Every structure is written in structure tokens, then in C-alpha cells.
């Protein structure tokens, strides 16, 4: 058997070990494992555009940004920063394009958490192939003695870093995907979204479309920035800062996955959506009151009103978002959060009374 093939085969088996461990961890938290295996395999193909670009630059070095920087700029640190930003842009755009394509084609994502989790799976596929080539390169150029530490570092920290970059993008993509409901809820809670409104006017977008596109770009820019920082620190051999950076990023991902908002199913089969037993105008008045109380941080009252509303309109996504966000916001400053997360006291709140109070307040404001 050819020695090169043997080295690649062994490198592939070594790279498969951390990928299998991470997949097992993700599978414990998710369903639809068959789809995720296919997504992992699709993630392995996402390296093709990057390899194709490198192959192109080998034949046409005049288009290489690395050569341009080396010839025109003497500041090595600046060159590294620009280079790693370009690497981050390329890799993150390829990974996020894969998620957007598959989700658009198969309607894969139903919750924000699923958007994060599927992004993690796609990133694992990318990282798996990348690790094969890195292991092979280290083995053939530095020898097997240098391979062990490099292998452990890439298996734990570099793979985790890829998960962090893609997971954070996945979070913002999930928010963007459900932009209609999330934008409406956030505006009622007091957020203005001035920049999105500006874009909507300039590009003739709807408010939801402007919110969606800017949220996706925000997630992409954050992922690219984190990727560039990681690569830059690694290039300077700042191992301890790299470890701290990855651990903090992993902690942020865990916090995002624990949010009740992220677990809320924001897609329903339209044929199965239940009609509200409440008049639309009355419901709008109460939802407006929800927004006011949410701004005032009256989270317990918000939760109780949401419970009453959902008895009348169980598929109202804006109300469900208010309830989930109220629970998430309480988690840091209230002992009731753990209780209210699974069980709500039977507090008598009259919807009709709330409507009358709101209408009275509105009349007084006009006077």
C-alpha cells in the first residue's frame, strides 16, 4: 500500500476520534440524528471551495493577498491580521452558506437552538477534514514525536473554536430566520431598530427582511472576528490566551443553548395552527400591555399574563416569546425562575379587566 495513502488513512482515523466524541455530545441534546449525519457529511464538502481557491492561487500568485501584503507592507503583525480576517471570511461564509442552503431546501430548523446545533454539526464536518490535513502535514514535516501535543490541541481547542464560531453564527441565523415574530416582540419590548428601519427605506425592504439580513450579517461578522482573533493569537503562539478565549466562547454557547427562548418552536404547520378564541383587537391591547410591563421588568406579571393569553391563543408566537424571554431574564435575579420555568401558580388575571385598564390609560394619555 502506498505510504502517502496510509498516512492519510491514519490521519483520518485520528481526526475522526474527536469528531465522533463531539457528535455524541451534540446527539444527546438533539433529535433527527439521520439528518445531522448528512449535515456532517455535507460539512466535510465545505472545504472544497477553500481548497479550490488555494489551488487557483498556486497557478495565479498575482491574485494572492499574502504575496501582495508581503511585497507592499512591512508590518508583519498587520499582515497576519489581514490574512486571518480573509481566512475567517472565507471559511465562515462557506460554512454559513451550507446551513442556509440546506435549511432553505429542507426547512430543517424549527428553533433557535436547532440553528445553533446544526451549525455545530456542519462545523464538525469542516473541522474533521481540516484536521486530517493538519495531522498529515505535522506528521510528515515534524515527525511523530511532535504529533501528539499538536493532535491533542487541535482535537480539543481548535475543534472547539470552530464550533464556537459556527455556533454563534447559528444563534444569529436562528434569530434572523424567525425575524417576523422576534422583531415584533422586541419592538413591543422597547427596542427601536433604527438601523434596520434605515435599510428598509434605502433598499425598499420590509422591516422583517431588513431585520433578517442585518442579523445574519451581524452573526457572520462576529464569527469572522472571533476566527481572526483565534488565528492571530495562535500564530503568535499565545497558547494560554487561546485556551482562555476558547473556554469563554464555549461557556457563552452553553448559556445560549440553555435559554428557554432558544427551545421555543417558532415554526408550525399552518394547517395545524389553532385559532384564537379572543377578539384580535382585545388581544392586541393585552400584548401591548405585555410590552410595557416587560420594559418595566415586571417579569412575573408578564409570565402570568402570557399564561392566560396562551389559554385563549395557544399558537401565538409573540406571546410565547414574551413568556420565554421573561423567564430567561429572571434567571439572573429571581429565585422564582426555576419554579416558573416548569410550573406557574394559578394567579387569577382577568383578560377583560386588563383590556379595560389599558383602554382607560390610553384615554387618560390622550387627555
Protein Blocks (a to p, Z undefined) as FASTA:
>chain_A
ZZklmmmmmmmmmmmmmmmmmmmmmmmmpghkllmmmmmmmmmmmmmmmmmmmmmmmmmm
mlpmklmmmmmpmblklmmmmmmmmmmmmmmmmmmmmmmmmmmmnomafbfklmmmmmmm
mmmmmmmmmmmmmmmmmmmmnojklmmmmmmmmmmmmmmmmmmmmmmmmmmmmmmmmmmm
mmmmmmmnopaolmmmmmmmmnopafklmmmmmmmmmmmmmmmmmmmmmmmmmmnopakl
mmmmmmmmmmmmmmmmmpmklmpccbdcfklpccdfbdfklmmmmmmmmmmmmmnopakl
mmmmmmmmmmmmmmlmklmmmmmmmmmmmmmmpcklmmmmmoccdddddfklmmmmmmmm
mmmmmZZ
